[in-house]
Amino acid sequence: MARPCTVCSHLKRAEIDEALLGRTSIRDVARQFEVGRNAVDRHRSHVGTLLAEAGQRRAKLEVDHGDDLLGQVKALTRDLQRALDDAKRRRRGRKRSKPR
């Protein structure tokens, strides 16, 4: 069974991830957070995976939000079309009832 990543379970993991994303060297990150250089190097792949997963979640949220907006636009279009149809019917009714 594989050992869990020591950096993933580190109390300052978020700070370590930020340092890695900020292009701080592996050696400097390892020294600053008192973890092994090899562990930080292995952990870098986890950060990339997490970023990819976060990007996918964000894309799904944006699609869901877009779907919600599209639904609202369709509902508004339907309501406006009904209002226009009603206005046209009333207008035709007034034209017919006007004396000449």
Backbone as ProteinMPNN parsed JSONL, in Angstrom:
{"seq_chain_A": "MARPCTVCSHLKRAEIDEALLGRTSIRDVARQFEVGRNAVDRHRSHVGTLLAEAGQRRAKLEVDHGDDLLGQVKALTRDLQRALDDAKRRRRGRKRSKPR", "coords_chain_A": {"N_chain_A": [[0.845, -1.175, 0.0], [0.551, 2.21, -0.832], [2.258, 4.966, 0.644], [0.717, 7.812, 2.176], [0.92, 11.11, 0.803], [3.264, 13.172, 2.276], [3.329, 15.911, 2.146], [0.769, 16.582, 1.288], [-0.632, 16.011, 3.609], [0.361, 17.836, 5.33], [0.324, 20.457, 7.774], [0.579, 23.019, 6.796], [-0.119, 22.933, 4.153], [-1.579, 24.416, 2.192], [-0.095, 26.764, 2.038], [2.31, 25.727, 1.135], [1.513, 24.77, -1.374], [0.852, 27.23, -2.573], [3.39, 28.406, -2.628], [4.694, 26.676, -4.392], [3.181, 27.105, -6.686], [3.806, 29.706, -7.065], [6.262, 29.589, -8.153], [8.419, 29.15, -6.469], [11.465, 27.618, -5.64], [11.918, 24.05, -5.39], [13.781, 23.221, -3.514], [13.889, 25.506, -1.83], [11.249, 25.588, -0.89], [11.108, 23.148, 0.467], [13.008, 23.588, 2.484], [11.913, 25.845, 3.791], [9.472, 24.851, 4.808], [10.218, 22.665, 6.16], [10.26, 20.011, 5.081], [10.974, 17.075, 3.126], [12.968, 17.343, 0.129], [12.457, 15.559, -1.967], [9.863, 14.773, -1.331], [8.474, 17.164, -1.723], [8.918, 17.483, -4.442], [7.55, 15.234, -5.475], [5.022, 15.942, -4.638], [4.409, 18.087, -6.238], [3.178, 17.128, -8.575], [0.698, 16.482, -7.583], [-0.378, 18.965, -7.087], [-0.687, 19.944, -9.673], [-2.624, 18.142, -10.621], [-4.727, 18.754, -8.888], [-5.215, 21.388, -9.672], [-6.087, 20.979, -12.286], [-8.429, 19.51, -11.799], [-9.875, 21.417, -10.36], [-10.186, 23.327, -12.345], [-11.863, 21.922, -14.09], [-14.142, 21.637, -12.463], [-14.819, 24.322, -12.203], [-15.379, 24.974, -14.855], [-17.647, 23.371, -15.245], [-19.396, 24.59, -13.424], [-19.63, 27.075, -14.658], [-20.873, 26.337, -17.039], [-23.263, 25.318, -16.0], [-24.264, 27.661, -14.874], [-24.542, 29.172, -17.195], [-26.512, 27.635, -18.457], [-28.623, 28.1, -16.676], [-28.987, 30.857, -17.061], [-29.709, 30.843, -19.769], [-32.134, 29.479, -19.608], [-33.61, 31.38, -18.184], [-33.649, 33.478, -20.044], [-35.096, 32.267, -22.113], [-37.569, 31.926, -20.819], [-38.268, 34.614, -20.359], [-38.434, 35.485, -23.01], [-40.6, 33.954, -23.899], [-42.619, 35.001, -22.235], [-42.624, 37.67, -23.116], [-43.367, 37.3, -25.781], [-45.981, 36.339, -25.444], [-47.142, 38.623, -24.272], [-46.871, 40.415, -26.41], [-48.428, 39.145, -28.365], [-50.937, 39.305, -27.074], [-51.238, 42.103, -26.999], [-51.389, 42.662, -29.759], [-53.783, 41.319, -30.391], [-55.617, 42.817, -28.872], [-55.326, 45.277, -30.104], [-56.217, 44.718, -32.723], [-58.85, 44.141, -32.084], [-59.786, 46.65, -31.218], [-59.597, 48.13, -33.558], [-61.567, 46.951, -35.131], [-63.86, 47.547, -33.718], [-64.144, 50.291, -33.896], [-66.118, 53.009, -34.946], [-66.913, 54.009, -38.293]], "CA_chain_A": [[0.0, 0.0, 0.0], [1.359, 3.425, -0.954], [2.181, 5.915, 1.756], [0.108, 9.085, 1.792], [1.861, 12.205, 0.556], [3.508, 13.917, 3.519], [3.008, 17.325, 1.923], [-0.702, 16.688, 1.26], [-1.148, 15.964, 4.982], [1.08, 18.855, 6.102], [-0.547, 21.512, 8.31], [0.712, 24.238, 5.984], [-0.196, 22.498, 2.754], [-2.031, 25.504, 1.314], [1.047, 27.662, 1.847], [3.266, 25.008, 0.289], [0.96, 24.808, -2.732], [1.02, 28.601, -3.079], [4.81, 28.606, -2.924], [5.009, 25.936, -5.616], [2.531, 27.796, -7.804], [4.51, 30.969, -7.223], [7.567, 29.29, -8.749], [9.501, 29.017, -5.492], [12.178, 26.37, -5.94], [11.63, 22.899, -4.537], [14.732, 23.271, -2.393], [13.473, 26.557, -0.899], [9.988, 25.159, -0.26], [11.446, 22.083, 1.421], [13.699, 24.196, 3.612], [10.997, 26.744, 4.504], [8.408, 24.129, 5.504], [10.848, 21.535, 6.842], [9.872, 18.724, 4.491], [11.995, 16.595, 2.206], [12.925, 17.826, -1.259], [11.792, 14.534, -2.787], [8.43, 14.833, -1.036], [7.951, 18.361, -2.401], [8.951, 17.191, -5.874], [6.428, 14.328, -5.764], [3.779, 16.67, -4.378], [4.126, 19.003, -7.36], [2.212, 16.497, -9.495], [-0.618, 16.569, -6.946], [-0.847, 20.336, -7.281], [-1.162, 20.01, -11.054], [-3.874, 17.385, -10.694], [-5.752, 19.539, -8.197], [-5.551, 22.534, -10.518], [-6.888, 20.482, -13.41], [-9.756, 19.171, -11.275], [-10.545, 22.683, -10.035], [-10.573, 23.914, -13.622], [-13.026, 21.182, -14.59], [-15.294, 22.01, -11.633], [-15.188, 25.693, -12.556], [-16.013, 24.934, -16.176], [-18.994, 22.834, -15.066], [-20.198, 25.633, -12.795], [-19.91, 28.099, -15.663], [-21.872, 25.768, -17.942], [-24.522, 25.293, -15.259], [-24.732, 29.047, -14.776], [-24.987, 29.528, -18.542], [-27.794, 26.963, -18.669], [-29.619, 28.839, -15.892], [-29.252, 32.12, -17.756], [-30.44, 30.528, -20.987], [-33.507, 29.183, -19.189], [-34.26, 32.647, -17.845], [-33.871, 34.209, -21.297], [-36.204, 31.597, -22.805], [-38.808, 32.253, -20.102], [-38.575, 36.02, -20.654], [-38.852, 35.549, -24.415], [-41.956, 33.389, -23.936], [-43.522, 35.992, -21.627], [-42.715, 38.828, -24.011], [-44.141, 36.903, -26.951], [-47.392, 36.32, -25.019], [-47.576, 40.013, -24.111], [-46.979, 40.981, -27.756], [-49.617, 38.548, -28.983], [-52.107, 39.909, -26.427], [-51.339, 43.488, -27.458], [-51.853, 42.628, -31.146], [-55.208, 40.956, -30.376], [-56.379, 43.98, -28.378], [-55.263, 46.316, -31.138], [-57.133, 44.303, -33.798], [-60.212, 44.266, -31.555], [-60.142, 48.066, -31.207], [-59.767, 48.592, -34.947], [-62.849, 46.433, -35.605], [-64.994, 48.14, -33.012], [-64.228, 51.734, -34.134], [-67.083, 53.382, -35.984], [-66.3, 54.678, -39.444]], "C_chain_A": [[0.896, 1.246, 0.0], [1.163, 4.324, 0.258], [1.496, 7.189, 1.291], [1.185, 10.163, 1.64], [2.026, 13.021, 1.842], [3.185, 15.398, 3.353], [1.493, 17.519, 1.894], [-1.289, 16.714, 2.672], [-0.475, 16.997, 5.892], [0.109, 19.947, 6.559], [-0.52, 22.792, 7.469], [0.661, 23.915, 4.491], [-0.591, 23.632, 1.819], [-0.884, 26.471, 1.021], [2.108, 27.024, 0.955], [2.8, 25.045, -1.165], [1.138, 26.193, -3.352], [2.469, 28.865, -3.466], [5.188, 27.897, -4.216], [4.39, 26.61, -6.839], [3.206, 29.131, -8.094], [5.926, 30.797, -7.74], [8.73, 29.332, -7.761], [10.168, 27.674, -5.74], [11.799, 25.278, -4.938], [12.522, 22.928, -3.306], [14.286, 24.306, -1.366], [12.182, 26.198, -0.175], [10.285, 24.103, 0.807], [12.095, 22.661, 2.667], [12.721, 25.03, 4.459], [9.975, 25.975, 5.352], [8.904, 22.845, 6.177], [10.29, 20.182, 6.386], [10.964, 18.323, 3.498], [11.831, 17.134, 0.795], [12.213, 16.832, -2.163], [10.281, 14.557, -2.571], [7.788, 16.026, -1.741], [7.893, 18.117, -3.902], [7.788, 16.276, -6.27], [5.1, 15.067, -5.629], [3.42, 17.615, -5.524], [3.113, 18.419, -8.328], [0.804, 16.539, -8.91], [-1.215, 17.958, -7.161], [-1.403, 20.488, -8.696], [-2.489, 19.302, -11.231], [-5.003, 18.167, -10.047], [-6.181, 20.747, -9.023], [-6.426, 22.108, -11.69], [-8.307, 20.161, -12.953], [-10.544, 20.438, -10.943], [-11.004, 23.375, -11.31], [-11.799, 23.235, -14.203], [-14.278, 21.532, -13.795], [-15.778, 23.412, -11.996], [-15.895, 25.733, -13.907], [-17.441, 24.407, -16.064], [-19.906, 23.866, -14.422], [-20.568, 26.72, -13.792], [-20.958, 27.606, -16.661], [-23.231, 25.749, -17.261], [-25.113, 26.69, -15.152], [-25.254, 29.527, -16.131], [-26.332, 28.895, -18.867], [-28.909, 27.676, -17.916], [-29.994, 30.143, -16.587], [-30.053, 31.883, -19.031], [-31.898, 30.217, -20.67], [-34.277, 30.446, -18.853], [-34.578, 33.454, -19.1], [-35.038, 33.592, -22.064], [-37.537, 31.932, -22.152], [-39.22, 33.7, -20.375], [-39.064, 36.184, -22.087], [-40.28, 35.042, -24.566], [-42.965, 34.391, -23.379], [-43.705, 37.208, -22.522], [-43.528, 38.505, -25.257], [-45.627, 36.86, -26.62], [-47.931, 37.744, -24.9], [-47.756, 40.675, -25.477], [-48.212, 40.441, -28.463], [-50.897, 39.144, -28.4], [-52.314, 41.342, -26.911], [-51.844, 43.543, -28.894], [-53.34, 42.291, -31.219], [-56.061, 42.132, -29.921], [-56.434, 45.074, -29.435], [-56.211, 45.981, -32.289], [-58.582, 44.462, -33.356], [-60.672, 45.714, -31.54], [-60.385, 48.582, -32.618], [-61.133, 48.148, -35.47], [-64.033, 47.131, -34.956], [-65.111, 49.638, -33.219], [-65.257, 52.026, -35.212], [-66.39, 54.142, -37.109], [-67.072, 55.878, -39.862]], "O_chain_A": [[1.875, 1.318, 0.743], [0.071, 4.43, 0.817], [1.668, 7.606, 0.146], [2.23, 10.107, 2.287], [1.048, 13.497, 2.417], [2.808, 16.063, 4.318], [0.986, 18.511, 2.418], [-2.312, 17.354, 2.912], [-0.725, 17.016, 7.097], [-0.81, 20.317, 5.828], [-1.491, 23.548, 7.443], [1.327, 24.559, 3.68], [0.009, 23.789, 0.756], [-0.726, 26.937, -0.107], [2.725, 27.695, 0.128], [3.586, 25.315, -2.073], [1.526, 26.315, -4.514], [2.744, 29.471, -4.501], [5.916, 28.449, -5.041], [5.01, 26.675, -7.901], [3.18, 29.622, -9.223], [6.704, 31.751, -7.762], [9.88, 29.525, -8.154], [9.485, 26.69, -6.025], [11.414, 25.554, -3.802], [12.064, 22.687, -2.189], [14.296, 24.03, -0.166], [12.036, 26.474, 1.016], [9.762, 24.172, 1.919], [11.764, 22.263, 3.784], [12.707, 24.928, 5.686], [9.65, 26.383, 6.466], [8.117, 22.051, 6.692], [9.906, 19.339, 7.196], [11.776, 19.152, 3.088], [10.716, 17.355, 0.322], [11.443, 17.232, -3.037], [9.511, 14.381, -3.515], [6.692, 15.914, -2.291], [6.927, 18.504, -4.56], [7.123, 16.513, -7.278], [4.172, 14.846, -6.407], [2.244, 17.904, -5.745], [2.271, 19.148, -8.851], [-0.175, 16.622, -9.652], [-2.416, 18.099, -7.39], [-2.46, 21.088, -8.893], [-3.381, 19.806, -11.914], [-6.107, 18.238, -10.587], [-7.362, 21.09, -9.07], [-7.387, 22.793, -12.041], [-9.274, 20.497, -13.636], [-11.742, 20.518, -11.215], [-12.094, 23.946, -11.35], [-12.679, 23.9, -14.749], [-15.352, 21.706, -14.37], [-16.98, 23.664, -12.086], [-16.888, 26.44, -14.078], [-18.347, 24.931, -16.712], [-21.062, 24.009, -14.823], [-21.689, 27.229, -13.775], [-21.828, 28.369, -17.079], [-24.237, 26.12, -17.865], [-26.318, 26.879, -15.32], [-26.28, 30.204, -16.205], [-27.192, 29.531, -19.476], [-30.01, 27.842, -18.44], [-31.171, 30.49, -16.687], [-30.973, 32.641, -19.338], [-32.797, 30.651, -21.391], [-35.453, 30.575, -19.194], [-35.653, 34.045, -19.207], [-35.876, 34.314, -22.604], [-38.523, 32.192, -22.842], [-40.398, 33.975, -20.598], [-40.002, 36.938, -22.344], [-41.08, 35.64, -25.286], [-44.027, 34.608, -23.963], [-44.817, 37.715, -22.669], [-44.293, 39.342, -25.736], [-46.451, 37.295, -27.425], [-49.032, 38.04, -25.364], [-48.712, 41.426, -25.67], [-48.956, 41.196, -29.089], [-51.833, 39.453, -29.138], [-53.441, 41.745, -27.199], [-52.661, 44.406, -29.214], [-54.079, 42.89, -32.0], [-57.104, 42.414, -30.511], [-57.468, 45.714, -29.63], [-56.927, 46.855, -32.778], [-59.439, 44.864, -34.142], [-61.838, 45.986, -31.824], [-61.289, 49.388, -32.838], [-61.789, 48.905, -36.186], [-65.086, 47.287, -35.574], [-66.089, 50.23, -32.762], [-65.275, 51.38, -36.26], [-65.396, 54.834, -36.885], [-66.691, 56.555, -40.817]]}, "name": "protein", "num_of_chains": 1, "seq": "MARPCTVCSHLKRAEIDEALLGRTSIRDVARQFEVGRNAVDRHRSHVGTLLAEAGQRRAKLEVDHGDDLLGQVKALTRDLQRALDDAKRRRRGRKRSKPR"}
